[in-house]
Amino acid sequence: MPRDVIWKTGKHRLDLEGRGMIMGILNVTPDSFSDGGQFDSLEAALLHAHEMIAEGAEIIDVGGESTRPGAAPVGEEEELRRTVPVIEQLRAKWKGLISIDTTKAAVAERAVAAGADIVNDISGLRGDERMAQVCRESAVGVVVMHMQGEPRTMQANPRYDDVIEDVRAFFEERFATLTAFGIAPEQLCFDPGIGFGKTLAHNLTLLAELPRLIVNERPLLIGLSRKSFIAKVLGTDSADPEEWPTVALTAATRAKGALIHRVHAVRENREALRMMEAVLGAKG
């Protein structure tokens, strides 16, 4: 059954009832796991952003620091240099939603000033003590992701007593803490962090039990595009990204309640999303 879900992202009030959204990934980094170095110039980044928009992306997620397993941190000034010009130029030509993928409050603040509507924070607003204040004062949409550890070490030996209960408890704590701080409940969106401090078994369990992760009717964002657990399931070591398993997972996770899908290949995943929604909404 469709859920009545509202997500407030700055000036926008998104009604997600029965209709999910595609978030296109724009990594302006030299070292991201799938597309590092492809879009790290302003011209290439903007061209790719507009290609994803033409294919149906309703959110462009701009990231200037790789969060792949083992990735080293990037300094604040370098992250600003990579991301802010892209956001400024994109905002000048497009009225759609722009997200900044960062754990740094200063980067989020500058990105919002440049035109970003959403802060996507893999640390769950725990990595920088000022991040919650920036999100509260700007009233942006906020993606709170679960991650065990930090990118350099998160895949060393991830362990949980019960991965579903542990991730849900994290979401409940973050909801209570952030709303008590003054962030509006409708600003919040939660991401279980597939591949961020999780084994293959943890990832599959989270995907199978997504409905149990919905907290206070907040939307779920799912990011699993081209992730290594797919190759593990399929038993392949191909270096070429395989899109079709991601497309299948987009349809499957939409059926289980995920409303925002963060992907590299926009058109294919958007079509899978719309087909699944047609099935879910069928009246007979």
C-alpha positions in Angstrom: 0.0 0.0 0.0 1.3 3.5 -0.7 2.4 5.5 2.3 1.7 9.2 2.9 5.3 10.4 3.0 6.3 14.1 2.8 10.0 15.1 2.5 10.8 18.7 3.0 13.9 19.9 1.2 14.4 23.6 1.7 11.8 25.4 -0.4 10.4 22.1 -1.7 7.7 19.9 -0.2 8.0 16.5 -1.9 5.0 14.1 -1.8 6.4 10.6 -2.2 3.1 8.7 -1.9 3.2 6.1 -4.5 6.0 7.7 -6.4 9.7 7.3 -5.7 12.6 9.4 -7.0 15.9 8.7 -8.8 19.0 10.4 -7.3 21.8 10.6 -9.9 25.3 10.2 -8.6 27.8 12.9 -9.6 31.2 12.1 -8.1 33.6 15.0 -8.8 36.5 13.0 -7.4 39.6 11.3 -8.8 39.2 8.1 -6.8 35.6 7.0 -6.4 35.2 3.2 -6.7 33.2 3.2 -10.0 33.6 6.5 -11.8 36.6 8.2 -10.2 38.3 10.7 -12.5 35.5 10.7 -15.1 33.8 13.8 -14.0 36.4 15.7 -12.0 36.5 18.7 -14.3 33.7 21.4 -14.1 32.8 20.9 -17.8 32.7 17.1 -17.6 30.7 17.2 -14.3 28.1 19.6 -15.7 27.7 17.6 -18.9 27.1 14.4 -17.0 24.7 16.1 -14.7 22.6 17.3 -17.6 22.7 13.9 -19.2 21.3 12.3 -16.0 18.6 15.1 -15.8 17.6 14.3 -19.4 17.3 10.6 -18.5 14.9 11.5 -15.6 17.0 12.2 -12.5 15.1 14.4 -10.1 18.0 14.8 -7.7 21.7 15.2 -8.5 23.9 14.2 -5.7 27.3 16.0 -5.9 30.2 14.4 -3.9 33.8 15.6 -3.6 35.2 13.0 -1.3 35.4 9.2 -2.1 33.7 7.0 0.5 34.8 3.7 -1.0 36.3 1.2 1.4 39.8 2.2 2.3 39.4 5.8 1.0 41.5 8.5 2.6 39.9 11.7 3.9 39.9 14.9 1.7 40.6 18.3 3.2 37.8 20.8 3.5 39.3 23.3 1.0 39.8 20.7 -1.6 36.3 19.3 -1.2 34.9 22.9 -1.5 37.0 23.4 -4.6 35.6 20.3 -6.2 31.9 20.7 -5.4 30.8 24.3 -5.0 31.5 25.5 -8.6 29.5 22.5 -9.9 26.5 23.3 -7.6 26.6 27.0 -8.5 26.7 26.3 -12.3 24.1 23.5 -12.1 21.7 25.7 -10.0 22.0 28.5 -12.5 20.6 26.3 -15.2 18.3 23.9 -13.4 15.4 24.2 -10.9 15.5 20.6 -9.8 16.9 19.2 -6.5 20.6 19.2 -5.8 22.2 17.2 -3.0 25.6 17.6 -1.4 27.3 14.4 -0.3 29.5 15.4 2.6 30.3 14.9 6.3 31.7 18.4 6.7 29.5 21.2 8.0 31.5 23.9 6.3 31.1 22.1 2.9 27.4 21.6 3.5 27.0 25.3 4.5 28.7 26.6 1.4 26.9 24.1 -0.8 23.5 25.2 0.5 24.5 28.8 -0.1 25.4 27.8 -3.7 22.0 26.2 -4.2 21.9 22.7 -2.7 18.5 21.5 -1.3 19.7 18.3 0.5 22.6 17.3 2.7 23.5 13.6 2.3 25.8 12.7 5.2 27.2 9.2 5.5 28.2 9.8 9.1 24.5 10.4 10.1 25.3 13.9 11.2 27.8 12.6 13.8 31.1 13.4 11.9 31.0 17.2 12.5 29.4 18.7 15.6 28.1 21.7 13.5 26.3 19.7 10.9 23.0 19.4 12.7 23.0 23.2 13.2 23.6 23.8 9.5 20.8 21.5 8.6 18.4 23.0 11.1 19.1 26.6 10.1 18.9 26.0 6.4 15.8 23.7 6.6 17.3 21.4 3.9 16.4 17.8 3.4 18.7 15.6 5.4 19.8 12.0 4.5 21.0 10.2 7.6 23.0 7.2 6.7 24.1 4.3 8.9 27.8 3.4 8.8 29.8 1.2 11.1 33.2 2.6 11.5 34.6 5.0 8.8 35.5 4.5 5.2 39.2 3.5 5.7 38.3 0.7 8.1 34.6 0.0 7.8 35.0 -3.3 5.9 37.8 -4.7 8.2 35.5 -6.9 10.3 31.9 -5.6 10.6 29.9 -7.2 13.3 26.3 -6.8 14.6 24.2 -8.6 17.3 21.3 -8.2 14.9 21.9 -6.0 11.9 18.2 -5.1 11.4 17.7 -4.2 15.1 21.0 -2.3 15.3 20.3 -0.2 12.2 16.7 0.5 13.2 17.9 1.5 16.7 20.4 3.9 15.1 17.6 5.5 13.0 15.4 5.8 16.1 18.2 7.5 18.1 19.0 9.8 15.3 15.3 10.8 14.8 14.9 11.5 18.5 18.2 13.4 18.8 17.9 15.5 15.7 14.2 16.4 16.1 14.9 17.4 19.8 17.7 19.6 18.4 15.2 21.4 16.2 15.4 19.7 12.8 11.9 19.1 11.6 10.8 15.5 11.3 9.8 16.0 7.7 13.4 17.1 6.8 14.7 13.6 7.6 15.3 10.6 5.3 17.2 7.5 6.3 19.7 5.3 4.4 20.7 1.9 5.8 24.2 2.3 4.2 24.5 -0.8 2.1 28.2 -1.7 1.9 29.2 0.7 4.7 30.5 -1.5 7.4 28.5 -4.6 6.4 29.3 -8.1 5.1 27.5 -9.7 2.2 25.1 -11.4 4.6 24.4 -8.1 6.4 23.6 -6.3 3.1 21.3 -9.1 1.9 19.5 -9.2 5.2 18.9 -5.4 5.2 17.5 -5.6 1.6 15.2 -8.4 2.5 13.9 -6.7 5.6 13.7 -3.0 4.5 10.1 -2.5 5.8 11.4 -3.1 9.4 13.8 -0.1 8.9 11.0 2.5 8.3 11.0 4.8 11.4 8.3 7.4 12.0 7.1 7.2 8.4 10.3 8.7 7.2 11.4 7.8 3.6 14.1 5.3 3.0 16.9 6.1 0.5 18.8 3.1 -0.9 22.2 3.3 -2.5 23.5 0.0 -4.0 24.5 1.0 -7.5 27.5 -1.0 -8.8 28.5 -2.1 -5.3 30.9 -4.9 -4.7 28.4 -7.2 -3.0 26.6 -7.6 -6.4 29.8 -9.1 -7.9 30.1 -11.4 -4.9 26.5 -12.7 -5.3 27.0 -13.3 -9.0 30.5 -14.8 -8.6 32.2 -12.5 -11.0 35.4 -10.4 -10.7 34.6 -8.3 -13.8 36.0 -4.8 -13.6 33.1 -3.5 -15.9 30.1 -2.2 -13.9 27.1 -4.4 -14.4 23.9 -2.4 -14.4 21.2 -5.0 -14.7 21.5 -6.4 -11.2 21.2 -2.8 -9.9 18.1 -2.3 -12.0 16.6 -5.5 -10.5 17.4 -4.4 -7.0 15.8 -1.0 -7.7 12.6 -2.7 -8.6 12.8 -5.1 -5.6 13.6 -2.5 -3.0 10.9 -0.1 -4.3 8.5 -3.0 -3.7 9.8 -3.2 -0.1 9.3 0.5 0.6 12.5 2.4 -0.5 11.4 5.7 -2.0 14.7 7.3 -3.2 17.2 5.3 -5.3 20.7 6.6 -5.6 22.1 5.3 -8.9 24.7 5.8 -11.6 22.6 4.7 -14.6 19.5 6.9 -14.4 17.3 5.8 -17.4 17.4 2.1 -16.7 16.7 2.4 -13.0 14.0 5.0 -13.5 12.1 2.7 -15.9 12.4 -0.2 -13.4 11.1 2.1 -10.7 8.1 3.2 -12.7 7.2 -0.3 -13.8 7.2 -1.5 -10.2 5.1 1.4 -9.1 2.6 0.5 -11.9 2.4 -3.0 -10.4 2.1 -1.8 -6.9 -0.7 0.6 -7.8 -2.7 -1.8 -10.0 -6.3 -2.1 -9.0 -7.3 -5.1 -11.0 
